[in-house]
Amino acid sequence: MQWTHKLSRRLALSRRLALVASLALLAACEKDGTGELGPVDPASPGRAGHLEASSDGYLFLARGRKYHITQVTVSPASALLAPSAKQVFTAQGRLKDGSSIDLPVTWEAVGGDIDQSGVYQAPRTAGSFRVVAVVDDGLSDTAKVAVADSGSTSPLLQVLISPTSVSLQPGASQGFTASGVMSDGSTAPVQVTYQATGGTVTAEGLYTATTTAGTYRVIATAKDGNADTASVTVTSGSPIVQRVVLTPSLISLAPGATQQFVASATLSDGTTSATPVAYSATGGTITPDGLYTAGSTVGSWRVIATQQESSLSDTAVVSIAAASGDGTPAERADGLVETISVQTHLGYNNVYSSGWSGIIRPRLLELGVRHIRERMSTNATVVSRFRDLGANGIKLTAGCWPQNGNYTDASHCITQANAIGPAVIDAFDGWNEVDGGKAGTGWATAWVQWQGTLWQTYKRDATWSSRPLYANSLAHANSADQLGNRSSMLDYGNLHSYPAAGLPSNVSNSWIPEWTQVAGSKPLVVTETGYHTCPTCTNGNGVSYLAQSKYLGRLVFEYYNRNIKRTNIYELIDEGVSSTDREKNWGLIRNDGGIKPSFTTVKNIIALLKDPGAGFTPGRLSYRLSGALGSTHQTLLQKRDGRFYLVLWQELSVWNISSKSDVRNPDDDVTLTLGSPASAIRVYRPSGGLNPVLSGTGSSLNLPVPDEVVVVEIVP
């Protein structure tokens, strides 16, 4: 998400026609993120479906399935046409494994006309023109069109068809074009009649493949009998790898202990098979066969399995704890609370400013969050509000961007930070989503320069050297491939891992492996993530209020289990009221100040688990869950007074992206058995309040685990 009110993406479409008209949009297609792939039909989805931006790329949704698009390609890439002649263009989306699917796009033309089925009619005058397939501000492709009269009295010598060969999935489409070579050596437009085997072809050259695999032909024949033939290979639609799954996903080990990890692949036909992967690990060592040996340092670490052929990955979390006593080691309950942050925009001229006294300030204090994230400001009113929140225990993660394209001077960052003060700022953020268009094609160089400048500037300043510096963020996970290891100039890697209406745990499949390349062994934070509540919006995957509540409650713990040190939820309040613009719908609070269910859920999670005070070493709890499904996830926490908090949830989809409807999952009925009797066991459902929904004593309790967070308090 863009941090400057995200205007670049919202205004891009309205600017595009002007940009295209000035020939400023003639770049080749751009690549986007490589996030989680949903199950995919082995057959092409055709043009039924729709495409939406995700947090790290674009998702094409068709037949209830998800296709993650990395590139869009227009075909034919160029065409030579006579005045007023017609030519059909097609657009395909390139998937991570290199395969392609037909893709719905918005067609635009500079010179001539094109309808939304891709049929282009050349203008009556000669010249060079463009056809553009637009998906979004960051994803498009351009074809060149030359319109010319033959001007040659020489006879036609040869017909040339383009492309000369193509591989298609069953039912997919491909546009063909033809030109003529004259006997004097010149090239000219030529009228042809198309014929095809193994499929159909229109008069404008649009070929649609048969459903039967094989090798077929498209033939372009001129009036004098000259012809050329293109080869079409229709593939069998063999299943491809869509996801890598690493087992176990979460494990606790003593120093020196070993654990065998196994990787499997989920294929596009829904089956699962073994797959070769490359393993990497932190906190210990791992063999090429997946045998992990824990190191001697206590903490949370990662094992990553990457399939070399597709670059798809999955991440497991390894908790190394001192081998003393029995039971499962707990983490500090207040440590979980410390990870929770919320995005604000106090500097925006909208409800954040007009509603400061009546909505923003009281709701922040009610929420109980201890951290906000925002770009620094020199505005006196905004600075005073940062200070007010800081005095009430809400600290600022402060962002700073380069000025006037100067990536080597960050003195203004020190000036801004000094105005706010060290009692308020607890961490520094960098430049927001640098790969999102702020620095053009040279963004990677700019990213490194500005990150290095921030590092040198803050670490040399006596007031600010102790504050951690987060990395400049990225809009797309796979942009990290262009940065290399930059751990020497950052304290934390910085993810913007929006789940795009999917599971919170999907962060393991792209964002964590990609950012590990940049951060090395340094820890990770997430400074933007969340779910917007506009299912009718066309520019992103929206969910219901209920789904947002369930997902965000789980996300806090899924990220904590993966050793994410800070999770910043985007954002506090809806910035407007709209059923078409997702940017006005990300809040925990409605624009009028009324709370959404997600606000209640996050507020009660904080209230149940907060335990401020001196640090301590948590103990262990001996317990087991009988009857728990593989979808039931857990986090074990402890407060300083000895009470344990076992947090349980089912990591299942609660939102159908295709039908835009809530999914109702049955509870997982489990039996909690304790190694020692408890004086009290209380079960809380944060979405419903702070009163127990179930209670008991002793060594055993039967309880249902829903698809949202429940908190089991165990008093020894």
N, C-alpha and C positions, 0 to 999 in steps of 0.2 A: 504494500500500500504506500502511495506517496504520502509524505508527512505534511506537505504544504497544502492541506485541505484536499489532497489528491486531485488537484485540478487538471493535471496534465492528461490523465486518462479520460476524464470526463469531457474536456474541451477538444480532445484530439479529433474525434469524429467530425465535429462541426468545422474544424480547421482543415480537414483533409482535402476537401475539394479545392480550396484555395491553394493548398500546398501542391497538390497534383498539377493544378493549372499552371503553376509557376515552375513546374518540372523539378520541384525540390524533393519529391518522393519517388526517386528512380532507383532506390537501393534494392539490392537483392534481398530475398526473404531472410527474416531474422529468426534466430532460434530462441526457444524459451526453456523453461524448467523441465526437470526430469523426475517429477514426484511420483507418488504412488499410482500405479495402474490398477484400475478395477478389472473385474472379469470382462473379457472381450470375446465376442463372437468370432469363430474362425472365418466366417464369411464377412465380406465387406458390408457395412451397414447401409450403403447407398446414401441417399440424401435425406432420408427420414431422420429427424433428430435435431438437436440444436447444440451450439457451442457456447461455452461460458468460460470467462477468465477464472483461474484458480490462483492460489497464493504463489505458486511457483511454475506457472505455465498456463495451458489451456486444456480444458476437458471437453471432448465431444461426447454428448450424451445421446445414445440411440439404443432402442430396444431394451431400455433399462440397464444398459451397460455403459462403462466409461472407457474412453480412449484418450490417452494423454498425448497431445500433439506437441511436437518439438519444432516443426517447420511447415510452412505452406508453400506449395509449388504450383505455378500456373503452367498449363500446357495447351497448345504449343508455346514455347518460350518466345518465338518470333513468327511473324507471318508476312508474306508479300501478297498484297491484294490489289485487284483492280478497283477503281472508284465505284462506290455503292455496293461492292461485293460483300457477301456475308461469310463469317467464320465463327465457329463455335469454340469457346474456351472452357476448360475445366480446371478445377482446383482440387488438389489432394493434400491431405495432412500426412506428414511423415511421423511415424511412431519411433519409439526408442530403439527398437530392434532393426530399423531400416525399412520395415514394411509400410505400405501406404493405404489410406482409405479415402473415399470420396468425402468432400467437405463442403458444407454450405458456407458461402461467403457473400459479402456485398460487392457487387461488380460496379466499377466506375471506369469511365473512358475519357481520355484527353484527345478529342478529335474523333468524330463518329459517335455512334450510339451503341449501347449494350443493354440488353434486358437482364433481369435477374436470373434467367436460366443460362446465361453465358453466351447468348447469340449476339455477336457483334456485327454491325453494319458500318462499312467504311464510309468516310465522307466522300463527297463528289470531287474534291480537289486532292491533288497529289501532296504528299508530305510524310513526315515521320510522326507517329502517334504512339499512345500508350494505352494499354488495358491493365487495370489494377484490381487484384483480388484482395479485399480488406477483411480481416478478422477483427483486429483491435489495433490500438496504437502501436503495439509492439510486434505485430504479426501481419505481414502482407507480402505479396510478390507482384512483380510487374512484368508484362510481356510487351515486346516491341512490335509495332505494326508499321510497315512501309506500304504506302498507297501510291501506285504509279500506273500510268498508261504504258502499254508495251513500248510504243515509240519505235518499234523495230519492224521493218518489213520482211526480215528474215524468217524463214519457216521455223516451226518448233522442232528442236532436235531431241529434247529429252524432258520427261516429266520427273520431278523430284518430290517424293512424299516425305513428310516429317511428322513425328519421329520415325526412324526406319525400323525400330524394334522397341517393344515395350512388354513389360510383365505386369499382369493384372490379376487381382483376385476375382473369383466368380461374381458376376453381376456388376463389376466396377466399370467406370466409363473413362474414355480417353479421347481428347480432341486431336484430329489430324488436319494438316494443311498441306497444300500442294503448290509448287511453283514450276516455271518452265525455263529451260535453258535453250536459247535460240541458236541458230546455226552460226551467227556472228559472235557467239560467246557471251552475249548479254543474258541477264536474268530478268524475267518478266512474269507478271501474274498470268495464270492460265486457268481457264474454266475446266473443271473435271467432273466426272460422275464417279461417286464412290460405290464400291461393292465390298462385301465382307463375307467371310466364312466364320463359323463358330460364334456368331453373334449378329448384331444389327448395327447399321451405320446410317446416319441421316444425310441429307443432301449437303449439309454444312460440315460434315466430317466428324460428327460425334458417334464414336463407336461404343457399344455396350456389350460387354463380354458375356458369353454363355455361362451356364452353371457347371459345365463339364470341363474338366481339366484337359489341356492339350495345347497344340501349337496351331495357330490359325493365321489368316491373312486379311489385310485391308488393302484394296486395290483402288488406285486413282487413275482414271482413264480420260484422256483429252478427246476432243471431237475427231482429231485425225487418227486416233487409234493408239497414239503413244500412251504408255502406262508405266506406273511404278508400283511396287508392292512393299508393304510394311509387314513385319512379322509380329504376331501377338501371341504371347505365351500366357495361358490362363493357368494359374497355379492350383494346386490341390487344396489350398487353404489349410495346410498343416498347422496344428496348434503351436503357438509360440509362448515363450516364458513371459508371464505378466507380473510375477511377484516372487521374491526370494523370502523364505521363511526360515529363521534360525531358531533352533530348539536346543536347550530351554531359553526362554526369553528373559528370565529373571532368575538368578541363583545367588545364594549366599555361601561363601567358602571361607574356611580358615586359611591363614597364611601357609603357603606350600601345598595346599590341597589341589587336586586336579578335577577337571570336569570335561567330559567329552561333549562337544557341540556337533550338531548335525544340521546340514542345510538341505532344504528341499525347494522345489520350484512349483508354483501354481501356474498351470498352463491355461491358454485361452479357451480350451474346451472344458475347463472346470476340473480337470484331473490334476493329480500331484505326482511328481516324480523326483528322483534324486537328481542333483545337478552339481557339476564341479564348480567350486568357488575358491577364491583367495581369501584367507583369513588374516586379520590384523587385530591387535589387542593393545589395551593400555592396562597398567597395573599388574602385569604378569607377562608370560610368554605363551605362544600358541604354535603348535606344529602345523604343517601343511594339511594334516588330516583332521584338524580341529580339536586337538587335545590341549586344553588350557591349563597352565600351572599358575596358581595365584602367587603374587609377590608377597613381600613382607610388610608393605605399607597398607594400613587400614584405610578404607574408603570405598567409594563407588567408582567402578571402572567399566570399560566397554569392550565388547568383542564384536567385530564387524565382519560379515561375510559378503563378498562382492562377486557376482557372476561376471566373469571376464567378457563373455560374448555380448552381454546386454548392458553391463555396468549397473544392473539393479542390485540393491543391497538390502540387508536387514541388520539391525543392531540388537544385541543382548546386553543386559546390565548385570554386572558382577559386583556383589557387595562383599568385600573382604573384611572380616571382623576377627578380633582376637579370639583365639580358641580357648575360652574359659567358660565353665558352667554349661548348663544344658539350655536348649531352646533356641528360638530365633532372635537374633539381635534386633533391637528397636532403634529407631532414629528419634531425635528430639522433636517433639510435637511443634514447638515454637519455630524450629528450623523450617518446617513446611510453611508456616504462616509468613516467615520472612521471604519466601520465594515469590509471594503474590504481589503483583503490581497492577496498576491500571493506567491506561493512556488518557491524558487530558490535553486540551488545546486552549489553555487560559488566554492565549494571545489572539484567538480568533474573534472576529466581530460577529458573533452569533449568540446562541444560548449560553456559551461558556462565559461571555462577558455580561450579557443582559441578565442572566440567571444566577450570577455569582452568589449573591446573598440569600436568595430564596430557594435555590436548588443545588447548585454545584457544591458550595462549601458544606451545607448541612448533610447532603447525601454522602460526600466523601468521609465525613466524620462518622456517619452512621455505618457505612460499609466496613470500617475498621481496618482498611488497608493501610500499610505503612510506607508505601512507595508509589510515586507517580513517575511518568516519563514524559518529557516535553523538550522541545528545542528552547534554548535560552533566549531571553529577550532583554532589551534595554528599556522597554516601556516601564515607567515607574509604577503604574498600577499593577501590571503583571508581576513585577518584582516583589511588590508589597504582598501580593497574594501568595507567591511562592513562600515568602517568609512567614506569613500567617500559618500556612499549612505546616511548614517546618516546625514552628513553635508548638504545634499540636501533634507532633510525632509523625508527620507524613513527609518523607524526604524525597528529593528530586534526583532522578537520573537525567542529567543535563546534556542535551545534544548541541553540537556546534558544527557549522558548515563553513566551507571556504567562502571568501568574499571576492567578487569580481574575477572569478577564474584563477585566483592566486592560490596555489596548493602548497606554497612554501612558507606562508606567514599565518600563524594562528594567534597572534597577539590579541586580536579582538576576543578570542575565547577566554583568555585570562581576564580581560576587562569585564566581560559579561559575568563570568563566575565570581569575580570579586564583588560586583554589585549585588549579587544574590547572597553570597556568604557561605563559609564552610559549615555553618550550623544547619544549612538546608541541603546542600548537595552531598550525596553519598556515593555517586558514581558518575562517570562521564560516558556519554554515547558519542558516536562519531557522525559521519555524514549519512543521510538516510537514503537507502536503496540506490546506490551510485550507478548500478547497471540499468536503472529504469529510464535512462535518457538524459540524465543531468550533465553527463560529460561526453556524450556522443560515442563514437566507435572507440575512442581512446580511454574509455572509462576505467579499464583495469590499471593503466598507468596512473591515472588520476587517483584511483583508490589507494594505491601503494604510496604515492607521494603525500596525500593528505593524512593517511594513517601514520606515516613516519613523522610528519610534522606535528601532529597532535601528541604523539608519544614523547618526542623530544621536548615540546613546549610544556606539557603538564609535568613530566617527570623531573624537569629542571627547576620547577617552581616550588619553593619551600612550603607554600600553603597547600598546594594541590598534589604534590608528588605521591602521597599515600592513597589517593583516591584511585580505585580501579578504572581502567580505560577499556571500554568495549570496542570491538571492531566496527568499522563502517559496515552498515548492513547491506544486504543484497535483496533484490526483489525476486530473484529466481535461484533455486538451489544449485543448479548446475553451473551458474556463473562462477562458483568457487573454483571450478576447474582451471580458470584463467589466472588465478592469483598465486598458486603455490603456497608453500609454508611461510606464514608471516607471524609466527608465534613470538618472534623477538620484538615485535612492536605492538603487542596487545596483551591485556590481562585475561580477556574473555572473548571467545568467538561469539558471533551475534546473529541469531536466526530470526527470520520473519516467516515462520512456518504456519501459514494459514491452512487448516485442514480441508477447506473448500467443501463444507457440508459432509465431510467424511469422518472417519474415526480419529480421535486424538492420537492414538498410538501410531498413526501413519507417519509421524515425525521420524520414526526409526528407519524408514525406507529410503529417504533421500536426503533430508536436511542434515541429520546428524552425520552420516557418512561423508557427505560433501564438505561440511564445515570442519570435520576432523582434519581434512587436508590442509586447511588454512591455519587452524588453531593448534594443531599438533596435540600435545598432551595437556594443553591449557583447557580449563573448564569452559562450558558453554552457557549462554543466556539466550532467552527468547524475548526480544523487545517488541514484537508484534505478533499476535495470534488472536483468533476469535471466530465468531460466527455471526453473520448479520441475519436480521429477521425480516427479510423481504423476499418471500418465495416467488412473488410476481415480477421481480426485477430481472431484466434480461442481461445484465452485465455482471452476473455472478451467482453462485449457489447460495440461495437463502434458505433458512429453516424457520420452523415455527418457534414461538416463544418457549414452548415446552422442550423442544429438541435443543435449543440453545442452552437452556438451564441444565439439562442432563449432560450434554457434551462438555460444557465449561466446568461443571463440577468434577467430572472425570478427568478432564484435561490437566487440571492442576496436579493431580496425583500421577497420571501417566508421565507427565514431564518430570515431576519430582523423582519418580522411580528411575528415570533415565539420566539422573544427575544434572538436570538443568537447574542452574543456581538462581535464576530469576525468570519468572513467567509474567510478562506484561500483557494483560488482556486489553484488546482494542475494542471498544473504548468505553468511557464512563457513561456518556449520554448520546442519544440520537441527535445528530446535528441539524435535523429538519424533519419534515413529515413528507414522505413520498412512497408511492407504490411502484415506482419505476427506477429510482436511483438508490442503489445499495449503499452509497456513501453516507446516506442519511439514516441508516438503520443498524449500525454496529453496536449501539449502546447497551449497557446494563439497565439504563433508565430511558424511558420515553422522552421525547422532546419537551413534553409538558411537565416533566418532573416525576411523573408516576413511575413506579418501579415495575420492571419485568421480573418474571420468576427467577431468572439467572442472578439478579441482584440479591434476592433472598437466599438463594443457594450459596453463593460465595460469601455473603455476610455471615451466615450461620456456620459455614465451615471454619471461618476465622474465629468466630465466637467460641466454638466447641474446642478448638485446638490451641488457642493462644495461651502462652505460658511464659511471659517475659520474666527476665531475671538472669542471675548468674548461670554460666554454662555448667553442664554436668555430663557425666558419662552414662548414657541410657543402659538399662539392663537387658535381660533376655526373657522371653516368654515361651514357655513350653505349651504348644497347642497344635491341634490339627483340625482341618476342615474335611469332614467326610461327605462324600456325594457331590463335591464341587466340580462343576464343568470346567473345561479348559478355558472357557470365556470369562470365568470369574477371576478377577485380578484383585490384588491386595497391597496394602501398605501398613506396616506396623510402626506405631509411634509411642512415645512415653513422655509424660510430664515429670517435673521435678519432684512432685509428691508421690511418685511411684505408680500412678494410674497409667494403664496401657490403653491405647486407642487403635483398634484394628479396623481399618477402613476397607470396605469391600464394595465391589461393583462388577457388573458384567460389561465387558468391552464388546458391545454389539451395536450394530447400526440402529439408530432410532429415527432416521429420516430417509424416506424413499425419494431420491433425487429426481427420478423420472416422473413419478406421479405427484410429487410435491405434497407428500402426506406423511404424518407421523406413523412410525412402526411400533406396534405394541408387542413387546417380547415377554414371554412367561418368566416368572421368577425362577431362580435356581435355589431349590430347597436344600440347605446344607445343615450339617450338625457340627457345631463348634464344641470341641472337647479340650479341656484345659488339663495341663499336667498337675496343677494344684488347684484346690477349690478357691473360688473367688467369693468375696463377701458381697459383691454386687456386680451384676452384668446389666448394662443398659444399652439399648439400641436406638440410635437417633437417625432420622431421615432429614438432612439439612434443608431440602426443598420444602418441607412442611412445617419447620419450626424447631424450637429448642427443647421440646418436651419428648421424653422417650416414647417410642412406639411399641417397644417390647422390653421386658425386663425379666431378670431371674437371678438365681444364686447358684453356688455349687460349681460343679465341674463340667456341666454340659448344658447346651442351649440349642434348640432347633430354630433356625431363622431363615427367612426368604431373602435372597440377594437379587435385587432388581437391576435394571439397566441404568440406574443412577446410583450415586454414592450413598452408602449407609455407613454410619460410624458406630462401632461397638466399643463401649467403654467398659474396661475390665478393672475392677478395684480389687487388689490382692487381699 
